[in-house]
Amino acid sequence: MKSWKPLLWIAVLLAVPCSGGRANSAEPTDVGRVDMGPGYAVPASGLPIDSPVPTPEFNPDNPWGPPPPGTPPCEPATTCCGICGQGSCNPPCWYLEQGVRILTRNRARHEGLVFREVDANTHPELLSTKSDTFDIAPGYLAKLGRYIGRDACNNDRFVEVSFWGLNQWDVDAGASALHAISVEDNQDTPNLLYRFGGDLVTPFPEEVIGFQGADTVQVDYDHSVNNIELNYWVRPRARADRLVLQPNGRWVRQCQPGCYVSHVFGLRAMTIDDGFAMRSRGTVAFRQAAEPFQASGDYLIDAGNTLLGFQLGTDLVFRSCRWSWGGRFRVAPFINLAEQDSQIFADQLNATHDGLGPRVAVSRSADDEGAAAAIELGFMADYRLSPHCVVELGYDLMWVPGVALAPDQIDFNLNGLPDLNNNATLFYHGLTMSLEIAW
């Protein structure tokens, strides 16, 4: 009996050094797992802590474990980057972005409007549809998004409603007569007409005296655009965060930089309204009339576009903790419900050209359904002020072919048929500045 007791004590002594720090645990050691012994947390002072980390408090997201009570303070163990508050953690449930979008646009096609009558064969152009350029127009930008979960490919999904618009332009140009001219009509009429007026003329017929021999002509052009979208976003989640040991001995969780490609699908609608007005005023005198009289003419055109369709897009972004920058691309095919309404009111000569006749009042309307599109290219950069606050700066370019513009509907023929020209191409570009709040 005594012969086996020394062997038993030898076996116990050999077994004690081989037992791990979790020996009191009922769980067996997994095959292939290296047991590193008791887990000790090392504080910033460098002194070891005698008490091991309790097994039930082990956090897979923080392999180093929470510090035992009484240890010096260290970086808190969180599920997000300790610097920017983002990384591979779940994003906030909601976000709201508001800002300003400052745009400018291209001019319409060229169409001569007002000329100066130097002599019978010389008529230099004074005003056209390109007589003035469009200045910048500030508008409003708003986005409201909701996080709806993560898919099997580690992509975060969002639903977003966005609006930008209220950009309005109003440009004008004018011309004034330098001197009075006289016009003699030697047609076979009962009376020889001899009238005086300004030297401004237009492509309207000669008998429409409200636009001929004017002293002043004013051209006004206004434009506005609005856009609303309902989008479904698929954004890749950041790579697994890393633990970085700082010089002060603290471990900090940090996100990893990299390039990420996001995709967007959704519904989109735009409204583009365009207005044109040409107003002519002058003083005309006839040989037969005792007193001169005021002649006037007004040409008003309103064109509207309602674009309905869907859009596809992608964002290529390089993320670097607080900073992000990259580009974005969108394409949206539309059905354009376009319409135009034109009105002409002007004084005109009577049939014998020796006085005023009935006033011209012409109204024309037309509408059509056609294909249109919006193609966008943009560049942006943002900076994260805090885990829930981001400022963004971007520059965007957008082409919109297949729209109806008011200057393209100009028709100086009083007997012309109603028609709609909806093959113009608009080009917008400008700066976007916004602030995003997440919660």
C-alpha positions in Angstrom: 0.0 0.0 0.0 2.8 2.4 0.9 4.6 1.6 -2.4 2.1 3.5 -4.6 1.8 6.6 -2.4 5.1 8.2 -3.6 4.0 7.6 -7.1 0.7 9.3 -6.4 2.4 12.4 -4.9 4.8 12.6 -7.9 1.8 12.6 -10.3 0.1 15.4 -8.3 3.2 17.5 -8.4 3.6 17.1 -12.1 -0.1 17.9 -12.8 -0.2 21.2 -10.8 2.2 23.2 -13.1 0.3 22.0 -16.2 -3.1 23.2 -14.9 -4.3 26.5 -16.6 -5.8 29.7 -15.1 -9.4 28.4 -15.9 -8.9 25.1 -14.1 -11.8 25.9 -11.9 -14.0 26.1 -15.0 -16.2 23.2 -15.9 -15.5 23.7 -19.6 -12.8 21.4 -21.1 -9.9 22.9 -23.0 -10.6 22.9 -26.8 -8.4 20.9 -28.9 -5.7 23.1 -30.6 -6.3 26.0 -28.2 -3.2 27.4 -26.5 -3.8 28.1 -22.9 -1.7 31.1 -21.9 -2.3 30.7 -18.2 -4.0 33.3 -15.9 -5.2 36.4 -17.6 -3.8 39.5 -15.9 -4.6 43.1 -16.9 -1.6 45.4 -16.9 -2.4 49.0 -15.8 -0.6 52.1 -17.1 1.8 51.9 -14.2 3.2 48.6 -15.5 2.5 46.8 -12.2 0.8 43.4 -12.4 -2.6 42.8 -10.9 -2.8 39.8 -8.6 -6.5 38.9 -9.3 -7.2 37.2 -12.6 -10.0 38.4 -15.0 -13.2 36.6 -14.1 -14.3 34.3 -16.9 -18.0 35.3 -16.9 -17.0 39.0 -17.7 -15.1 38.1 -20.8 -16.2 40.2 -23.7 -15.5 38.9 -27.3 -15.4 42.5 -28.5 -12.8 43.4 -26.0 -10.3 40.4 -25.8 -8.3 42.1 -23.1 -11.2 42.0 -20.7 -12.5 44.7 -18.4 -10.0 45.9 -15.8 -10.5 44.5 -12.3 -11.8 46.9 -9.6 -9.2 49.2 -8.1 -6.9 49.4 -11.2 -5.9 52.8 -12.6 -8.3 54.2 -15.3 -7.8 53.1 -18.9 -9.6 53.5 -22.2 -13.2 52.4 -21.9 -14.0 49.2 -23.8 -16.6 50.2 -26.5 -18.0 48.7 -29.7 -16.9 51.6 -31.8 -13.7 53.4 -32.8 -12.3 55.3 -29.8 -11.5 58.3 -32.0 -14.3 58.9 -34.4 -17.0 56.7 -32.8 -17.6 54.7 -36.0 -15.8 51.7 -37.4 -17.3 48.2 -37.6 -20.0 48.9 -35.0 -23.7 49.3 -35.8 -24.5 52.8 -37.2 -27.1 55.1 -35.5 -30.7 54.4 -36.2 -31.5 57.8 -37.7 -29.7 60.6 -39.4 -30.7 64.0 -40.6 -28.7 66.1 -43.1 -29.4 69.7 -43.9 -27.5 72.2 -45.9 -27.4 74.5 -48.9 -26.8 73.8 -52.6 -25.6 76.7 -54.6 -26.0 76.1 -58.4 -25.7 77.9 -61.7 -26.9 76.7 -65.1 -26.2 77.1 -68.8 -27.9 79.5 -71.1 -30.7 78.6 -73.6 -30.2 78.3 -77.4 -29.5 81.4 -79.3 -32.5 83.3 -80.7 -32.3 86.9 -81.9 -34.9 89.1 -80.3 -34.2 92.8 -80.8 -32.3 94.6 -83.5 -31.4 98.3 -84.2 -32.6 99.6 -87.5 -29.7 101.7 -88.9 -30.9 101.6 -92.5 -33.0 99.4 -94.7 -30.2 96.8 -94.9 -28.4 97.1 -91.6 -29.9 95.6 -88.5 -27.3 94.8 -85.8 -28.5 92.5 -83.0 -29.0 94.0 -79.6 -30.8 91.4 -77.5 -31.0 87.6 -77.8 -31.8 84.7 -75.5 -28.1 84.7 -74.5 -27.8 88.4 -73.7 -27.4 87.7 -70.0 -25.8 84.9 -68.1 -27.2 83.0 -65.1 -25.7 83.9 -61.7 -25.5 81.5 -58.8 -28.8 80.6 -57.0 -28.7 79.1 -53.5 -31.1 76.3 -52.6 -32.1 74.0 -49.7 -30.9 70.5 -49.1 -32.4 67.9 -46.7 -32.0 64.2 -46.1 -33.7 61.9 -43.6 -32.4 58.3 -43.3 -33.3 55.2 -41.2 -31.0 52.3 -40.6 -32.9 49.0 -41.3 -30.2 46.4 -40.6 -27.2 44.5 -41.9 -27.3 41.8 -44.6 -25.4 38.5 -44.9 -22.6 40.3 -46.9 -21.8 42.7 -44.1 -23.5 45.6 -45.7 -25.6 48.2 -43.8 -28.9 49.0 -45.4 -30.7 52.4 -45.1 -33.9 53.9 -46.4 -33.6 57.6 -47.2 -35.9 60.5 -48.2 -34.1 63.5 -49.7 -35.0 66.9 -51.2 -33.0 69.6 -52.8 -34.3 72.6 -54.6 -35.8 76.1 -54.2 -33.1 77.3 -56.6 -34.5 80.2 -58.6 -32.9 82.4 -61.2 -34.3 85.7 -62.6 -32.2 87.5 -65.2 -33.1 90.4 -67.4 -31.7 92.5 -70.2 -32.8 95.6 -72.0 -32.3 97.9 -75.0 -33.1 101.5 -75.6 -33.5 103.5 -78.8 -30.8 105.9 -79.8 -32.9 108.1 -82.1 -36.2 108.2 -83.9 -36.7 106.8 -87.3 -39.4 107.3 -90.0 -41.1 104.7 -92.0 -42.9 105.4 -95.3 -45.3 102.9 -96.6 -45.9 103.3 -100.4 -48.2 100.3 -100.7 -51.4 100.6 -102.6 -53.4 101.9 -99.7 -55.8 104.8 -99.5 -53.5 106.9 -97.4 -49.8 107.3 -97.5 -48.5 106.2 -94.1 -45.7 108.1 -92.6 -44.9 107.2 -89.0 -42.2 108.1 -86.5 -40.9 105.9 -83.7 -37.8 104.4 -82.1 -35.1 102.5 -83.9 -35.7 99.1 -82.2 -37.3 96.4 -84.3 -38.1 92.7 -83.7 -38.8 89.7 -86.0 -42.5 90.2 -85.6 -44.5 91.2 -88.7 -44.2 94.9 -89.6 -47.9 95.6 -88.9 -47.5 94.5 -85.3 -46.5 98.0 -84.3 -46.4 97.1 -80.6 -43.0 95.4 -81.3 -41.8 97.7 -84.1 -40.3 101.2 -83.7 -40.0 100.7 -79.9 -38.2 103.1 -77.6 -37.4 100.4 -75.0 -37.5 96.6 -75.0 -37.1 94.6 -71.8 -36.4 90.8 -71.7 -37.0 88.8 -68.5 -36.0 85.2 -68.0 -36.8 83.1 -64.8 -36.0 79.5 -64.0 -36.5 77.2 -61.0 -35.7 73.5 -60.1 -36.8 71.1 -57.4 -35.9 67.5 -56.8 -37.2 64.8 -54.4 -36.0 61.2 -54.0 -36.8 58.0 -52.1 -33.7 55.8 -51.9 -32.5 52.4 -50.7 -28.9 52.4 -49.7 -26.4 49.5 -49.4 -23.3 50.6 -47.7 -20.4 48.2 -46.8 -19.5 48.1 -43.1 -16.0 49.0 -42.2 -13.4 46.3 -41.7 -12.9 44.8 -38.3 -11.5 47.4 -35.9 -8.0 47.1 -34.5 -6.5 47.5 -31.0 -3.7 50.1 -30.9 -1.3 50.4 -28.0 -0.7 54.1 -27.3 2.5 55.5 -25.9 0.9 55.9 -22.5 0.3 52.2 -22.3 -3.4 52.3 -23.1 -5.2 50.1 -25.6 -7.5 52.0 -27.9 -10.0 50.6 -30.4 -9.5 52.2 -33.9 -11.3 51.8 -37.2 -9.3 50.7 -40.3 -9.0 53.1 -43.3 -9.9 51.8 -46.8 -12.0 52.3 -49.9 -15.7 51.4 -49.9 -18.2 51.3 -52.7 -21.9 52.0 -51.8 -24.9 51.5 -54.1 -28.2 53.3 -54.2 -31.5 52.5 -55.9 -34.7 54.5 -55.7 -37.5 56.6 -57.1 -36.9 60.2 -58.2 -39.0 63.2 -59.4 -38.0 66.6 -60.6 -39.8 69.8 -61.6 -38.2 72.4 -63.8 -40.1 75.6 -64.6 -39.0 78.1 -67.1 -40.5 81.5 -67.9 -39.8 84.1 -70.6 -41.2 87.6 -71.1 -40.4 90.3 -73.8 -42.0 93.7 -73.2 -41.8 96.5 -75.8 -42.8 100.1 -75.3 -42.7 103.0 -77.7 -44.2 106.3 -78.9 -45.6 106.3 -82.5 -46.9 109.3 -84.5 -48.8 109.2 -87.8 -49.0 112.0 -90.3 -52.7 111.9 -90.1 -52.9 111.8 -86.3 -52.9 115.0 -84.3 -51.2 113.5 -81.3 -48.7 110.6 -80.9 -49.8 107.6 -79.0 -48.2 104.8 -76.9 -47.7 101.4 -78.5 -46.9 98.3 -76.5 -46.3 94.6 -77.0 -46.0 91.7 -74.5 -44.8 88.2 -75.4 -45.1 85.8 -72.4 -44.1 82.1 -72.4 -44.3 79.6 -69.6 -42.8 76.1 -69.9 -43.1 73.4 -67.3 -41.4 70.0 -66.9 -42.5 67.2 -64.5 -39.9 64.4 -64.6 -40.9 61.0 -63.0 -38.6 57.9 -62.9 -36.1 55.9 -60.9 -32.4 56.2 -60.4 -29.3 54.1 -59.9 -26.0 55.3 -58.4 -22.8 54.5 -56.6 -20.4 56.2 -54.2 -16.7 55.5 -54.1 -15.4 56.7 -50.7 -12.0 56.5 -49.0 -12.6 56.5 -45.2 -9.8 57.5 -42.8 -11.3 57.7 -39.3 -12.6 61.3 -39.0 -11.9 62.1 -42.7 -13.7 60.7 -45.8 -13.5 61.8 -49.4 -14.5 60.4 -52.8 -16.9 60.7 -55.7 -20.5 59.9 -56.6 -22.4 59.0 -59.7 -26.1 58.9 -60.5 -28.2 58.2 -63.6 -32.0 58.6 -63.6 -34.2 57.9 -66.7 -37.4 59.9 -66.7 -40.7 60.3 -68.3 -41.1 64.1 -68.9 -44.6 65.5 -68.8 -43.8 68.8 -70.5 -46.1 71.7 -71.4 -45.9 75.2 -72.7 -48.3 78.2 -72.7 -47.6 81.3 -74.9 -49.4 84.6 -75.1 -48.9 87.6 -77.4 -50.6 90.9 -76.7 -49.6 93.9 -79.0 -50.9 96.9 -80.9 -51.1 96.5 -84.6 -52.0 98.6 -87.7 -55.3 98.5 -89.4 -55.8 97.0 -92.8 -55.1 100.3 -94.6 -51.9 101.0 -92.5 -53.1 104.4 -91.7 -54.0 103.9 -88.0 -54.4 101.4 -85.3 -56.4 98.3 -85.7 -57.7 95.7 -83.2 -55.1 94.6 -80.6 -53.4 91.3 -81.2 -54.3 88.6 -78.6 -52.8 85.2 -79.4 -52.7 82.3 -77.0 -51.1 79.0 -77.8 -50.7 75.9 -75.6 -49.1 72.5 -76.1 -48.1 69.5 -74.1 -46.2 66.3 -74.7 -44.8 63.2 -73.0 -41.2 62.4 -73.8 -38.0 60.7 -72.6 -35.6 62.6 -70.4 -32.8 61.8 -68.0 -30.6 63.2 -65.2 -26.9 62.3 -65.1 -24.9 63.4 -62.1 -21.2 63.4 -61.2 -20.0 64.7 -57.9 -17.0 65.0 -55.6 -17.2 65.3 -51.8 -15.3 65.3 -48.6 -16.5 65.2 -45.0 -15.1 65.5 -41.5 -16.6 63.9 -38.4 -16.8 66.5 -35.6 -18.1 63.9 -33.2 -19.5 60.4 -33.3 -22.9 61.9 -34.2 -22.0 65.1 -36.2 -20.5 65.3 -39.7 -19.9 68.3 -41.9 -19.7 67.7 -45.7 -18.5 69.8 -48.7 -19.1 68.7 -52.3 -19.2 69.9 -55.9 -21.7 68.4 -58.3 -22.4 68.5 -62.0 -25.7 67.5 -63.6 -26.9 67.1 -67.1 -30.7 67.0 -67.8 -31.5 66.3 -71.5 -35.0 66.1 -72.9 -36.6 69.2 -71.3 -38.7 72.1 -72.6 -37.3 75.6 -72.1 -39.3 78.8 -72.6 -37.0 80.5 -75.1 -37.1 77.4 -77.3 -40.9 77.9 -77.8 -40.5 81.4 -79.4 -42.5 81.8 -82.6 -42.8 85.2 -84.2 -45.5 84.0 -86.6 -48.9 85.1 -85.3 -50.6 82.3 -87.3 -48.3 79.6 -86.1 -49.7 76.3 -84.8 -49.2 75.3 -81.1 -46.0 73.3 -80.8 -43.7 72.1 -78.0 -40.0 71.8 -78.3 -38.7 69.5 -75.5 -35.3 68.5 -76.7 -33.2 71.0 -74.8 -30.3 70.0 -72.4 -29.8 71.7 -69.1 -26.5 71.7 -67.3 -26.3 72.5 -63.6 -23.2 72.7 -61.4 -22.3 74.1 -58.1 -21.3 73.7 -54.4 -23.0 71.7 -51.7 -22.4 72.3 -48.0 -24.3 70.4 -45.3 -24.3 69.2 -41.7 -25.4 65.7 -40.6 -26.7 64.8 -37.2 -27.2 61.1 -36.2 -28.9 59.5 -33.3 
